[in-house]
Amino acid sequence: MSAKVHLHMHVSDLAKSRHFYERFLGSDPVKVKQGYVKFLPEWAPVNLALSTGGHVGAGTIDHVGVQVDSVETVMAQLARIKAAGLAVTEEMGVNCCHANQDKFWVKDPDGVEWEVYHLNYDLEGDEAEARALPSGLAVVGATACCGGTGCA
């Protein structure tokens, strides 16, 4: 299994932070949108997303997670975590942060949100801004990332 740790951070100056992480990670971002930049450096198993804003009191770290290589891995981990008795929120086929994803969320005892997700495909244009959820699903951390959408 090829997995990457996902870290989404709020930054005060996106241009300055982009410049820093380009030098630190040794690569250009793979996605640049208004208020959002994403890095996938070849040498490190990390998916780093930077965005401006965040809700009052959010702090720098928005959420953390694990990007996995298939929907089957998401579902296997979901079953394992449910069997372990942890509360989960499922989001399958959601459009957020300029991509379509299958994922679930858990919160640790201090309220840190973790997601396990598979990036199905990137979105472009107006559909990238839409937040399409299957009916009846709640969004954990609705004020998280991408200007308040709770996504990876």
C-alpha positions in Angstrom: 0.0 0.0 0.0 1.3 3.4 -0.9 0.0 6.0 1.5 0.8 9.6 2.2 0.4 11.6 5.4 -1.9 14.6 4.7 -1.5 17.8 6.6 -3.6 20.9 6.0 -2.4 24.1 7.4 -3.8 27.7 7.6 -1.2 30.3 6.7 -1.2 34.0 7.1 0.6 34.8 3.8 0.0 32.2 1.1 2.7 33.6 -1.3 5.4 33.7 1.4 4.4 30.2 2.6 4.4 28.9 -1.0 7.9 30.2 -1.6 9.2 28.7 1.7 7.7 25.2 1.0 8.9 25.3 -2.7 12.4 25.7 -1.3 12.0 23.3 1.7 10.3 20.5 -0.3 12.4 21.1 -3.5 9.4 21.1 -5.8 6.7 23.3 -7.2 3.1 22.9 -6.0 1.0 20.4 -7.9 -2.2 22.5 -7.5 -2.6 26.3 -7.1 -6.0 27.8 -6.7 -7.2 31.1 -5.1 -6.4 30.8 -1.4 -5.0 27.2 -1.8 -1.8 25.5 -2.7 -0.9 21.7 -2.6 2.5 20.0 -2.6 3.3 16.3 -3.3 7.1 16.1 -3.0 8.6 13.1 -4.6 11.1 12.5 -1.7 8.6 12.6 1.2 5.3 10.6 1.8 3.4 13.8 2.5 0.4 15.6 0.9 0.8 19.2 2.2 -2.1 21.6 1.6 -1.9 25.3 2.5 -4.9 27.7 2.6 -5.7 31.1 3.8 -8.2 31.9 6.5 -9.9 29.4 8.8 -12.5 29.9 11.4 -11.8 32.0 14.5 -9.6 30.1 16.9 -8.6 27.5 14.3 -4.9 27.7 14.8 -2.3 26.7 12.2 -3.1 23.0 11.8 -6.6 22.5 10.3 -6.6 18.7 10.1 -4.4 15.7 9.4 -5.0 12.5 7.6 -3.8 9.7 5.4 -4.2 9.6 1.7 -4.4 6.0 0.5 -4.1 4.4 -2.9 -7.6 3.0 -3.4 -11.3 3.2 -2.4 -10.9 -0.4 -1.2 -8.3 0.7 1.3 -10.6 3.5 2.5 -13.4 0.9 3.0 -11.1 -1.6 4.7 -9.9 1.0 7.2 -13.4 2.2 7.7 -14.6 -1.3 8.6 -11.6 -1.8 11.0 -12.1 1.5 12.7 -15.9 1.0 13.1 -15.2 -2.5 14.6 -12.8 -0.8 17.0 -15.8 1.2 18.3 -14.7 4.7 17.1 -17.3 7.2 15.9 -16.8 8.0 12.2 -18.4 10.3 9.7 -18.4 9.0 6.2 -18.2 11.2 3.0 -18.2 9.2 -0.2 -18.0 10.9 -3.6 -17.6 14.4 -2.1 -16.4 17.4 -4.1 -14.1 19.6 -2.1 -10.7 21.2 -2.3 -10.8 21.0 -6.1 -11.1 17.2 -6.1 -13.6 14.3 -5.7 -12.9 12.0 -2.8 -14.1 9.0 -0.8 -13.3 9.4 2.9 -14.2 9.2 6.5 -13.3 11.3 9.5 -12.6 10.5 13.2 -11.7 12.9 16.1 -9.1 12.2 18.7 -9.9 12.9 22.4 -8.6 16.5 22.0 -10.7 17.2 19.0 -8.0 16.8 16.3 -9.7 15.6 13.1 -8.2 12.8 11.1 -9.4 11.8 7.7 -8.6 8.7 5.7 -9.3 9.3 2.0 -8.8 8.4 -1.6 -8.5 11.2 -4.2 -10.8 9.9 -7.1 -10.1 12.8 -9.5 -9.3 16.5 -9.7 -12.0 19.0 -10.4 -11.7 22.1 -12.5 -13.9 25.3 -12.8 -17.2 25.8 -11.1 -17.6 22.2 -10.0 -14.4 22.5 -7.9 -16.2 25.1 -5.8 -19.3 23.0 -5.3 -19.8 20.9 -2.2 -21.9 17.9 -3.2 -22.8 15.6 -0.4 -25.1 12.6 -0.5 -28.2 13.3 1.4 -28.2 12.7 5.2 -24.4 13.0 5.7 -23.0 15.3 8.3 -19.7 17.1 7.7 -17.1 16.8 10.5 -15.2 20.1 10.7 -17.5 21.9 8.4 -15.4 25.0 9.1 -12.2 23.3 8.1 -10.0 23.7 5.0 -10.6 25.3 1.7 -12.5 28.3 3.1 -14.8 26.2 5.3 -15.6 23.0 3.5 -14.0 20.3 5.7 -11.9 18.6 3.0 -8.5 17.2 2.1 
